[in-house]
């Protein structure tokens, strides 16, 4: 799972850089998820052939991909916490961020750190449901 999370994070960083899309803060994250970005706000059927020549459809597709990857990353982090523990998940995310920074990306390029936000606000319990098994550390 850690390799897949690293791959998704790297793709987010590359897409965000390509689109010049801020993704490092909660407001950036919410803006994309809530489709407040103009190209995300347009229904797909409105991107007709008339837009294809100017790259409009491609940009809309990339914004949609970025949104989907951010959602996927959140789900993957939640699954990591559920299958292991909060400390392990935090360590994995820190390692991924360090790797991306070593490749020249800015801190936060992989997307808003929801786990850090939930930890700061004391809301990490929402990641584990009542029926979830106890986490086990990675070997």
VMD Tcl script that draws the C-alpha trace (Angstrom):
set ca {
  {0.00 0.00 0.00}
  {2.87 2.39 0.80}
  {4.23 2.20 -2.77}
  {0.79 2.88 -4.24}
  {0.37 5.83 -1.87}
  {3.76 7.17 -2.95}
  {2.80 6.78 -6.62}
  {-0.53 8.58 -6.13}
  {1.21 11.35 -4.16}
  {3.82 11.80 -6.91}
  {1.10 11.99 -9.59}
  {-0.75 14.61 -7.53}
  {2.44 16.64 -7.20}
  {3.12 16.49 -10.95}
  {-0.47 17.30 -11.93}
  {-0.69 20.15 -9.44}
  {2.55 21.62 -10.76}
  {1.41 21.22 -14.38}
  {-1.93 22.90 -13.63}
  {-0.39 25.49 -11.30}
  {-2.93 24.22 -8.78}
  {-2.40 24.92 -5.09}
  {-3.06 21.77 -3.06}
  {-1.15 22.28 0.21}
  {-3.80 23.89 2.43}
  {-7.22 22.89 3.68}
  {-8.85 25.68 1.64}
  {-7.01 24.50 -1.52}
  {-8.19 20.96 -0.87}
  {-11.79 22.02 -0.21}
  {-11.85 24.24 -3.29}
  {-10.94 21.30 -5.51}
  {-13.22 18.81 -3.76}
  {-16.16 21.23 -3.88}
  {-15.53 21.84 -7.60}
  {-14.98 25.57 -7.09}
  {-12.28 25.55 -9.77}
  {-13.92 26.81 -12.99}
  {-12.94 23.80 -15.12}
  {-14.30 21.41 -12.47}
  {-17.53 23.37 -12.19}
  {-18.39 22.74 -15.85}
  {-20.45 19.63 -16.55}
  {-18.51 17.25 -18.83}
  {-21.15 17.36 -21.55}
  {-20.52 21.11 -22.01}
  {-16.98 20.41 -23.20}
  {-17.98 19.94 -26.81}
  {-15.83 19.67 -29.90}
  {-15.59 23.47 -30.05}
  {-13.36 23.38 -26.96}
  {-11.13 20.54 -28.10}
  {-8.92 22.76 -30.22}
  {-7.89 25.03 -27.37}
  {-7.05 22.26 -24.88}
  {-10.03 23.07 -22.67}
  {-11.20 19.46 -22.50}
  {-7.70 18.22 -21.66}
  {-7.38 20.73 -18.83}
  {-10.81 19.80 -17.49}
  {-9.80 16.14 -17.60}
  {-6.57 16.89 -15.70}
  {-8.43 18.86 -13.01}
  {-10.90 15.99 -12.69}
  {-8.01 13.54 -12.39}
  {-6.39 15.72 -9.71}
  {-9.64 15.82 -7.74}
  {-10.04 12.06 -8.00}
  {-6.45 11.44 -6.92}
  {-6.83 13.71 -3.90}
  {-9.91 11.73 -2.85}
  {-8.11 8.44 -3.47}
  {-5.13 9.60 -1.41}
  {-7.41 10.46 1.53}
  {-8.99 7.03 1.34}
  {-5.57 5.34 1.15}
  {-4.32 7.26 4.19}
  {-7.46 6.30 6.11}
  {-6.94 2.64 5.16}
  {-3.29 2.86 6.24}
  {-4.31 4.18 9.65}
  {-6.95 1.46 10.00}
  {-4.62 -1.36 8.96}
  {-1.60 -0.21 10.97}
  {-1.60 2.81 13.28}
  {-1.48 6.59 13.31}
  {2.27 6.73 13.96}
  {3.02 4.41 11.03}
  {0.78 6.39 8.69}
  {2.40 9.65 9.76}
  {5.86 8.16 9.21}
  {4.93 6.87 5.75}
  {3.52 10.28 4.75}
  {6.65 12.04 6.03}
  {8.85 9.66 4.00}
  {6.79 10.28 0.87}
  {7.00 14.04 1.35}
  {10.77 13.84 1.92}
  {11.17 11.81 -1.27}
  {9.15 14.32 -3.28}
  {11.15 17.21 -1.80}
  {14.37 15.42 -2.78}
  {13.00 15.34 -6.33}
  {12.55 19.12 -6.23}
  {8.89 19.46 -5.26}
  {7.80 22.02 -2.66}
  {6.57 20.86 0.77}
  {2.88 19.95 0.51}
  {3.07 19.30 -3.23}
  {1.43 15.90 -2.79}
  {-1.66 17.49 -1.31}
  {-3.08 18.73 1.93}
  {-1.93 16.64 4.89}
  {-5.30 15.62 6.29}
  {-3.68 13.37 8.87}
  {-1.65 16.23 10.37}
  {-4.74 18.44 10.38}
  {-6.84 15.79 12.16}
  {-4.04 15.21 14.68}
  {-3.78 18.93 15.45}
  {-7.51 19.25 15.91}
  {-7.88 16.04 17.93}
  {-10.11 14.38 15.35}
  {-8.03 11.32 14.44}
  {-10.59 9.01 16.05}
  {-12.86 9.64 13.08}
  {-10.46 7.60 10.94}
  {-11.27 4.45 12.90}
  {-14.82 3.19 13.11}
  {-16.31 1.34 16.06}
  {-16.11 -2.00 14.27}
  {-12.63 -1.58 12.80}
  {-10.00 -4.05 14.00}
  {-7.13 -2.74 16.09}
  {-4.25 -1.49 13.94}
  {-1.04 -3.48 13.65}
  {2.36 -1.87 13.06}
  {4.22 -2.45 9.80}
  {7.04 -5.00 10.07}
}
mol new
graphics top color blue
foreach p $ca { graphics top sphere $p radius 0.5 }
foreach p [lrange $ca 0 end-1] q [lrange $ca 1 end] { graphics top cylinder $p $q radius 0.2 }
display resetview
